[in-house]
Amino acid sequence: LYPFGDDELWRLYMAYSELHDGSTSKRRVSFLSDVAMRCTVKAPSKELLQQEQEERLLLTQVVERKILPPEFGNTLEQRVFSLKVQDAYNYENGESDGCSNSNRPPTDDDDDEYTRMARLEKFFDGAARVGRKGSRMSLGVIFECCRIKDEQKEQSPQPQQEYNPMSYNQQQSRPQQQAYAKDIIILAYRLALAAAFFESARSEHEDMGRFVPQPELELDKDEYLEAMIFSLLQSARLRKIRDSPYGTIETWEEDALTQGLITQMDLFEWSETMAPLLPLSLSTMMHHVFFPDVSYPPSRTILQYPTYNQESVYVQHTTSPLLFVFASLSKSLGGTWHRLYTSASDGMSFNRLQNALLGYGGPTLILIQAVTTTSKKKKSIFGAYTSSAWKESKEFYGTSDCFLFQLLPELHVYRPKNASHNTNFMYCNSEARSRGYDQQAHGIGFGGSVHQPRLFLEESLDHCYAGSGDLTFDHGPLFVDASSDDADGLSSTTNKCHFELDQLEVWGVGGEDVVREALGDRQKARAIQDANLQKARKVDKAAFLDDFRSGLIESKAFKHRGEMRGRADACIDDDHKNSYVYEK
């Protein structure tokens, strides 16, 4: 019935029992802190158990005060774990479905056997919803925690609307539940940081403080979160236009989007296509709250906040929202990152870029900051992710586990359309490989064709361009000016926009183990290459002398003898036996 093991269910039940025991019902901080402390039930002695509980309480307090939004724990309890009168009534009548029509909590008069059982069921159901019932359910909880309260609608029934044949989907018109897109994205970001903080607390060598946001960090003005919020609102707008039989948005819907409000279905559809791992920020954090000493089930995916050890022109601090954006896009973009190349210190060199990529046996992330060739003020950040190892080839290669993206000024992700028909995923072809005889594009590319990739870094790095469409990846602009035909540098016939590279970085991603193995593969590949080069430089002296004497290898030392043979105007000087005399 519930997606928990026996030991996990017992731990949840013990925590619930202590929370609702009359002698220990007094709250110390909040719902999250109390649950986190009471879910720590394993210890060799009572003294050690109390010590561990105090440590868990302290950690959770730091999370609630420094990372999570104010009152998040209490909001979560009220909207997901608290029992309403209707819940108890449904349970008694066999209609428990986790939903309630009344917002009034049970009073002492309601606390009968059915109410107590319904309260326990509600607690178990809430624990499942926030962690084990799938991404869609977790995302629904995030939305519920950000949902705007409408006291008038909750306290009084709404009058029945008259049927209007000109109004589409009348049952969904004027939805009762809406939330600000900004609140949802910022909450998910903070949940991801909280999960990373709890995870680092498991190791004595980890610095937990690096996941505490800096006080001066203004999330409302962060450009990466703003791009994510805009993407969510734009997706909601397109969804409403698509679902409308008239291809228009009603006035009240337009007003809601202008204010930044979205519905739950807007959030579901956007997350599935754009940020599929975003809901895992809640489930990952709540696992640390409920089961702090238990590893996450291997059959389930977690959200890992990216970490890095080298400097980056894109990431200024370890809590950068940019890292959260990438962690939301793909599982392989979480965990440890290793910088393979950066133009800031390695220079804008294609040879160094190619040398960093070739032989590396793991997934890579390419980040490009560029400006238009006509306007240096228009900047855009975009790039590509691929899971396959790089190699030189005149053909495209790779797997469907890749995508193109734009980060700024807007967030867009373009995944493969149909991997069985169009497999032009990645391409690396230098002029040195074919000496230019293949008449193909020379450089690194993604999508498109071997003559004109969709995203292309030309070998000289002077004539790079990005297109808005091809047969492999979803349609949409990569570069800031690539979406309009009259954009600077854009050709309407070739559908590509030339840009000038400002910054370029390549990161090895996939987690610590994957990065370590991939770096080992590159080291082995370089060792083989060096060995072949050394072998080519060495010469067998005995074989060389034999070839020299036989004339197989020409020598300038005796070249004149061969040139003198057969010349009619030459004769030997008798006075100087080793000299020749030429007739004049």
N, C-alpha and C positions, 0 to 999 in steps of 0.2 A: 504493500500500500504506500509506503514511504521509501524513497531512494536512499536509505541508510542501512548500514550493517547493524548487527545486534549490539555491538559495543558502542556504536555511535548513538543508537536509540536510547540505550541505557544512560549514556552520559547526558543526552538532552533531557531525559526524564528527571534525572537527579538535579540538573540545573533548574528545571521548571519547578520541581518540588520545593527547593530551597527558596526560589523567588516568591512562591505563593504560600509558604509556611508562615503562619501568624507570628512566630517568634523572630523570623528573619526577614519579614516583608519590608522593612524600612529601607528605602533606597539610599545609597551613599552618594552616587554621582548621576548615573543615567542608566538606561536600559542596556546599552552596549557594555558599559563597564561592569555592571552586575552580572550579565551573562558571561562575559569573558572570564571573570574571576571564578564563577561557580562551575564553569565547564572544565576547569583545571582540577581533575579529580584523582589523578594518579600520582602517588608519592610514597616512598618507603615508610615515612612516619608522619604523624600529625603535624609536627613542627615544620618539616620540610614542605608539607602540603600548604601550610599557612604561608610559608615564605614564598612559594611559587605563586600562590594566589595574590599576594601583595605585589609581586613583580608584574603579574598580568594586569592587575588593576592600574599600576603606575603606567605601563606601556599604553594601555587603552586610554587613559586620561590624556596622555601626550597626543595620541592620535585625535581624540575628540577636541582638544583645545588648540592644537597647532595645525592640523591637516584638514579634518572634515569640517563641513559647514556647521555653524552653531545650531544646536538642538537637533542635529540629524538623528541621533540615536532615539530620542523621544518621538520624533516624527515617524521613524521606522516602526516603533512599537505601536503607536496609535493607529497607523494606517495598514499595517500588515499583520501584527501579532495580537492586537487587542481584540477582545470578543465584544461583539455588539449583541443587543437583545435578539435581533433577527437571526443571528448565528445560532444561539441557543434554541430558538424556536425551530429552525430548520433541522438541527441535530435531533431534537426530540421527535420530529415527524419524519425522520429519515431523508431529509432534503439538504443535507450539508454539502455545500459546493464551494466554500471558501469566500462567498460573497455575502453582503449584507445590505439591507435596504434602510436600516435604522442606524443612526450614528450614536445613539445613546448607549453607554456602557452599562452592563448589568449592575444592579444595586444589590445590597445585602439581601433584599427580599427575593431577588432572582437566583440566589446562590443555592440552588438545589442540586440534586444528583446530575440532572441533565446539563445544567449550566457548568458544573465542574468538569464533566466529561467533554463538553463542547469547548471549554477553555483550553483543555489539554490538546484536543484535536486541532484547535486554531494555532496553538504554539508549534506543534509538529508541522502543520501545513505551512506556516510562515517560514520555518526553518528550511523546508523543502523549496519553497518559492524563491528564496533569496540565494539558494546555493545549488540545488540538485535537480530541478525540474526543467532545465534547459535554458538556453540563452534568451528565448522569447519571454519566458516567465520572469527572468531576472531583469530584463529590460523593462517589463511592465512594472516591476517594483520601483525601479529608478524613476519612471514616469510618475508613479503614484506618490513618491516622496516629494516630487516637484509640482504636483498638481495644484492648481489654484483653487483655493477654497471658495465655495459659493454658498454662504450660510443661508441665503434665502431659498436656494434650490434644495438644500439638504433638509430644511425645516418644514417647508411647505410643498405640496405637490404642484406640478406644473400644469397649467390648463392645456387641454387637448387642442392641437392645432387643426385648423380646417384644411381639408385636402385641396391642394393647389396643383392642377395638372401641369402647370408650367414650371413647377419647382421639382428638380430631380432629386432622387434619393432622399425623400422627405424624412425618413426615419433617422437619417444621420445628420439632417440639417440642424444647425445650432447645437453642436455637441456639448454635452454637459461637462465633459472632462477635457481640460486644456492645460497646457503647461508652457512656460517660456523655454524656448530652445536654448537660450543662454544658460539658464539654471541647470538644464539636463547635462549639457556638455561640461560645465564646470564641476558639477557633482561627480560625473564619471571620472574626470581627471583627478579629483581629490581622492576618490575611492581607489584608483590605481596607485596613487602615492601611498595611501594607507596600507594597501596590500604589500607593497614593496617594503615599507617600514617594518611590518610584522615579520616578513620573510627574512629581512636582514637581522632581526632580533634573535633568530635561531642560531646564528653563528657568532662566536665571540670575537672573530676577526673582522666582522663587517661594521662599517660606519653607518649607524642608523640615522644620524643627523643629516646625511646627504639627501634624504627623502623628505625632509621638512621644508616646505616652501619658504623662500626668503620673504621677510616682512614687507619689503618694498616691491614685491612682485604684484603688479596690478593685472589680475586675470581678466578683468572686464576690457582691458585694452591690449591684451596679447594678440599679436597678429595671426598666430597659428590657430588659436582658439576661435578668433573672429572668422577666419576662413572656414573652419569646421561648422560654426554656427550658420554662416551664410549658405554653406552647402546643404545643411539640413532644411533651412527655410526654402531654398530654391527647389529642393526635391519635393517638399510639401506642396508648393505652388504647382509644379508640373503634374503631381498626382491628382490634384483637384481638377486641373484642366482636362486631364486624360479621362477621369471618371465622369465628367460632365458630358451629357449628350449634346450640348450646344457648344462645347469647347470654350466655355467662359467660367469665370469665378464669380460667385455671388458677392454682393456688397459686404455682408457681414464676414465672409471668409477673407476677403481682401483686407478688411479692417483688422482682423485677427493676425494675419501674416505681417501686416505693417507694424503691429505691436510686438511681433516676435513670438506669437503663440502658435502652437501646433497641437495636433491630436495624437493619440496613442498609435493609430494606424500610420500616420505620417512618420513617426519615429521608427516603427517596425520596418517599414519598407526601405527607408533610408539606411538603416543599420545593416540590413541583409546584403545590400549591394555595395555600400561604401565602407562601413566600419564594422565588420562582422564580429570582432573581438571586443568591442566596447562593452557589451553587457557583462563580460567576464570580470570586469573591474569589481562589481558587487559580489559575485559568487566567490571570487578568489579571496577578497577581504573577509567575508563572512566565514569562510572555512577556517581562517586563522583565529577568528573569534570563538567559534564553536569547538574546534579541534586543534589547538595550538601545537600539540606535540605529535600530530598525525600527518603523514605525508599526503599530498593530494592524490586522489585515485588516479592511477595511470590511464584509465579509460576516458578520463575527462580532461579537457583543455583548460589551461589557466592563462591569465594575462600576466606576462612578465614585463616589468618596466625595464627598458633598455638601460644598460650601463656602459660606460666607455672610460678609457684611461688616457687617451691622447686628445690633444686640443683640436677644436673644430671651429671653423668660421661660422657655422650655423647654430651650434649649441654652446651657450655661454655658461650654463650651470646644470647640475645633475637633475634638477627638477624641471627642466625646460619642457613646456607643453609640446614642443616639436617631437620629443621622444614618446609622449603619450599618443600623439596622432599616429606615429608609425606603429606603435604596439597595437593599436586598434585595427590596423589594416591587415596584418598577417601574423600568424604565429611565429614565423621565422624571423620577424623583426623585433622580437623580444629577447631579453637576456643580454649577454655580453656582445659588444661591438668591438671590432679591431680595425683601425684605420690602415688601409693599404696604400692610399695615395691622396695627396692634397696639393693643389696648385700653389697654396700659400707658402709651402716650404720646399716642395719638389720641383716647382716651376711648371709653367704651362708647356709640358713636353709630352708628345704622344708616345715616344719611345719609353719613357718612364711609366706612363700610364699603362701601356701594353705589358711592360715587364712586371708590373704589379699584379696584373690580372692573369696572365698566362701561367698555368700550372697550379693556381689556387683552386682547390677542390671543393669549395663550398659556395653557398649563396652569397650574392653581393648586392650592394645598394649603391647606385650612382646618383649623386646629388649635383645639380647644375644650377648655378645662379648666372643669369644672362641678362643682357640689355639688347634692345633693338639696334640694328646697324645705323638707324637714322636718328634715334633719340636715346641718349644715354640715361635719361631720367626714368624710363619705363623698365623696371626690373621685374623679373619673374624667377621663381624657384620651382624646378620640376626635375624629373629624372625617371629612373627605371629600377625595378627589382627583378632579379632572376635567381633561380635556385640551382641552375646548372653551372658546371665548371666551364671556364673560358678556354677556347682553343682557336688557332688560326684555321680558317676554312673559306673556300669560295662559295659555300652554301650556308643557308640559315640552319640553325640547330636549336636545341633546348627542349623544354617541356612546357606544358600549360601552367605550371606553377611560376608565373611571372606576371608582371603588370607594369603599365606606365602610369605616371601620376603627375599632377600639378599641385603644389603646396600653396603658393602665393601667386597672384592675389586671391585666388579661390582654391578650394580643395576639390579635386576631381581624381577619380581612380578609373583607369581603363583596363579592364581585364580581357583575356582572350575570348573571342566570340564562340568559335567552334573549332576546338583543337583537332578534330578528325579531318577537317578540310583545309584549314589554313594554319600552317605551322611555322610561319616566318617570325620566330620569337626573338632570336639574337644572332648577331653577325659580327665577325671580326676578321677583316681581310686587309692586310697591309700591302703596299705596293711592292715591298721587297719579296713577298712570297711568290708573286707571279711576274715581277719586273714590269708590271703594267700591261702585260699582253692580254689579260682577261677582259679588258674593257668594262670593268665593274667599278662600283664605288669602293674607295679605299679608305678604311677607317672602322669605326665601331657604330653599329646601327641596331635598331629594333623596329620590327614590323616593316610594311611596305615590300620592296623588292630589292634585289642585289644591285640594281642600277639606281634606285632611289628609295632608301629606307625612310620610314616615317619620322623617326628620331635618329639623327645622324651626327656623329662627331667626326668630321673629316680629318684625315691624317695630319694635315698641317695645323689643324685646330683654328683655321682662319675662315673656313666656309661651312660652318655648321648650320643646320636648319632643323625645324620641327614642323610636322604637318598635323592636321586636325582629323585625319581619317585614313584608314587602310582596311584591308580584308582580314587582318588578324586580330586587332584589338578594337574595343568599343570606340565609337566616334566621339570626338570632343577635342577642345583646344588643349595643347600642352604648354605652348608659349603664350604669353599674355596677349599678343597681337594675332594669334593664329586662328581666331574664331570669326573674323570679319574679312570680307574680300577687299575692303579698302584700307586694311591695316597697313602700317608701315612695313615695307619689306615683303609683303605677302603677294604672291602671284596667284591670280584666280585660275590659271590654267594648270599650274603644277601643285597648287594647294599646299604650299610650304612657305614658311617664314624663316628667313635667315636671321641669325642672332650672333652677338659677340659674347664670347665667354668672359665672365667676370670672376667666378670662382668655380672650382671643380673638385669634388671629393669622391672617393670610393671607399666603402666600408665593407669588411667581411662581417656577416651577420649570421644568426642562427643559434646563438648560445655558446657558452664557454667550450663545451666538448666539441661542437661542430667546428668552431673557429680553430681550436687547437689542431684538430685532425686536418683541416684544410691547409693550415700553415705548414704542417708536416708534409703534405702532398706537394706543396710548392717548393719546399726545401729539397725534397727528393728529385723533383723535376729539374731544378737548377743544378743539382749535383750531377745528374746524368748528362745535362747539357755541357757542363764544365769538363766532365770526363771525356766526352766525345771531342771537345775542342782540343784538349791536351793530347789526345790520341792522334788527332790529325796533325798536330805540330811535331810529333816525334817521328824520327826517320831511322830505319834499320841501316846502320853504317855498312855492314857487309854487303847487303843487297844493293846499296847505293853505289859502292865501288864496282860491283859486277856490272851494273847497268852503265856505269861511267865508261868502263873499258870496252864494253860491247858496242858503245855508240848509241845505246838506247836513250841515254841522256846526253844531249849536246853540251860541249864545253867550249868556251871562248878561248881557252888556253891553246887548243889545237885547231881552232877554226880556220886559221890562215892557211894551213896545209891543204885542207880540202878545197879552199878557194884557189890555190895555186895550181892544183892538178889540172892538166889539160889546156893550160894557157900557152898558145904558140909563141907569144912574145916574151916568154920567160925562160932563162937558162941559169945554171948554177955557176957562181963565181968561183974559179979555181983557186984564187988566192984566199978567198973566204968561203970555206966549204958550207957554211950554214947560211950563206946569203944568196939572194937571187938577183939577176941582172935583167932589166927590161929593155927591149929594143925601143929606140926613140924614132 
